[in-house]
């Protein structure tokens, strides 16, 4: 299995979707938690030193639910390498967004948004 650093757009799309589910959430903190876990995953997989543990949060809504699902699945795949992945704030963020999409019946992936 390989892993890469996801784009800031992916992080911001997921953070924006999560924030839409919660009235009072620090969007910047959510984006930073996502960035940090992605870096921790790369460190666990390749022994790489973190190069980006924060991002500048910008509200970016997914163009459609399939884009959001794709970005969440991509992030999940790239961020799961640390032993404690399922105990991290990033895991909880992505799981809540994915659960919402599942309840809406969203399926399919778009290769265009796997970044």
C-alpha positions in Angstrom: 0.0 0.0 0.0 1.3 3.5 -0.8 0.4 6.9 0.7 0.8 10.5 -0.4 0.1 14.0 0.9 -3.4 14.9 -0.1 -4.1 18.4 -1.5 -5.1 21.3 0.6 -8.3 21.4 -1.5 -9.2 17.9 -0.3 -8.5 18.9 3.3 -10.6 22.0 3.0 -13.5 20.3 1.3 -13.7 17.7 4.1 -13.3 20.3 6.8 -16.1 22.4 5.2 -18.4 19.4 5.0 -17.7 18.5 8.6 -18.4 22.1 9.7 -21.7 22.0 7.9 -22.7 19.1 10.2 -21.8 21.0 13.4 -22.8 24.6 14.2 -19.9 25.5 16.4 -16.7 24.0 15.2 -13.2 25.5 14.7 -12.8 24.9 11.0 -9.1 25.8 11.1 -8.6 23.2 13.9 -10.4 20.6 11.8 -8.3 21.3 8.8 -5.1 21.2 10.9 -6.1 17.8 12.4 -6.7 16.4 8.9 -3.3 17.7 7.7 -1.5 16.4 10.8 -2.9 12.9 10.5 -2.0 12.7 6.8 1.6 13.6 7.7 1.6 11.1 10.6 0.5 8.5 8.1 3.4 9.3 5.8 5.8 9.2 8.7 4.5 5.8 9.8 4.6 4.4 6.2 7.9 5.9 5.0 9.6 7.3 8.0 9.4 10.8 6.5 9.6 13.9 8.6 6.4 16.0 8.5 6.5 18.7 5.9 3.0 20.2 6.4 1.2 19.8 9.7 -1.1 22.8 9.2 -3.0 24.3 6.3 -4.8 27.6 5.8 -8.5 26.8 6.0 -10.6 28.1 3.2 -14.2 27.2 2.9 -14.6 25.0 -0.2 -17.8 23.1 -0.8 -17.7 19.9 -2.9 -19.3 20.4 -6.3 -21.5 17.3 -5.7 -21.8 14.5 -3.2 -19.7 12.1 -5.3 -16.8 14.5 -5.2 -17.0 14.7 -1.4 -17.2 10.9 -1.2 -14.2 10.6 -3.4 -12.1 13.1 -1.4 -13.1 11.4 1.9 -12.1 7.9 0.6 -8.9 9.3 -0.8 -8.1 11.0 2.4 -9.0 7.9 4.4 -6.6 5.8 2.3 -3.8 8.2 2.6 -4.2 8.9 6.3 -4.7 5.4 7.8 -1.1 4.2 8.2 -0.5 5.3 11.8 -1.3 2.6 14.4 -3.8 4.9 16.2 -5.6 6.0 13.1 -9.0 4.9 14.4 -8.5 6.9 17.6 -7.6 10.2 16.0 -9.8 13.3 15.5 -9.2 13.1 11.8 -10.7 9.6 11.7 -13.8 10.8 13.5 -14.2 13.8 11.2 -14.0 11.6 8.0 -16.3 8.9 9.5 -19.0 11.4 10.4 -18.9 12.9 6.8 -18.9 9.4 5.3 -21.8 8.3 7.5 -23.8 11.3 6.4 -23.1 10.5 2.7 -24.1 6.8 3.3 -27.4 7.9 4.8 -28.0 10.0 1.7 -27.4 7.0 -0.5 -24.3 8.5 -2.2 -22.2 6.0 -4.1 -19.5 6.0 -6.8 -16.1 7.6 -7.0 -14.5 10.1 -9.3 -10.9 9.6 -10.3 -10.7 13.3 -10.9 -10.9 14.2 -7.2 -8.4 11.5 -5.9 -5.8 14.0 -4.8 
